[in-house]
Amino acid sequence: MEPVKVERISTVAARDGFAEILNRVSFGKSRIILTRHGKDLVAVIPIEDLQHIIQKGSNCAKTTPIT
């Protein structure tokens, strides 16, 4: 399985560009991790990804490498 490419954005930058982030994730199918003080905080993912994770169970996220 290929690694999922993820962009990391600080929460400060995300606050300023929230609408753009939502559009990139919902229409462009981007995956974005929001960081605070350089540490991963939350992920913004397309709804299809979340549905897949829910259907497959919590082990799905543990087996997909993130870069």
Backbone hydrogen bonds, N-H to C=O, Kabsch-Sander energy under -0.5 kcal/mol:
donor,donor_aa,acceptor,acceptor_aa,energy
4,V,65,P,-2.3
7,E,31,R,-2.3
9,I,33,I,-2.6
11,T,35,T,-2.4
14,A,10,S,-2.5
15,R,11,T,-2.0
16,D,12,V,-1.4
17,G,13,A,-1.6
18,F,15,R,-0.7
21,I,17,G,-2.3
22,L,18,F,-2.5
23,N,19,A,-2.2
24,R,20,E,-2.6
25,V,21,I,-2.3
26,S,22,L,-2.9
27,F,23,N,-2.6
28,G,23,N,-1.1
29,K,25,V,-0.6
30,S,24,R,-2.1
32,I,44,V,-2.4
33,I,7,E,-3.0
34,L,32,I,-0.5
34,L,42,V,-2.8
35,T,9,I,-2.4
36,R,39,K,-2.4
39,K,36,R,-1.8
41,L,34,L,-2.8
42,V,34,L,-1.3
44,V,32,I,-3.5
45,I,43,A,-0.6
49,D,46,P,-0.8
50,L,46,P,-1.6
51,Q,47,I,-2.6
52,H,48,E,-2.1
53,I,49,D,-2.5
54,I,50,L,-2.6
55,Q,51,Q,-2.5
56,K,52,H,-2.5
57,G,53,I,-1.6
60,C,57,G,-1.4
61,A,58,S,-0.5
62,K,58,S,-0.6
63,T,59,N,-0.9
63,T,60,C,-0.9
64,T,60,C,-0.8
67,T,4,V,-2.0
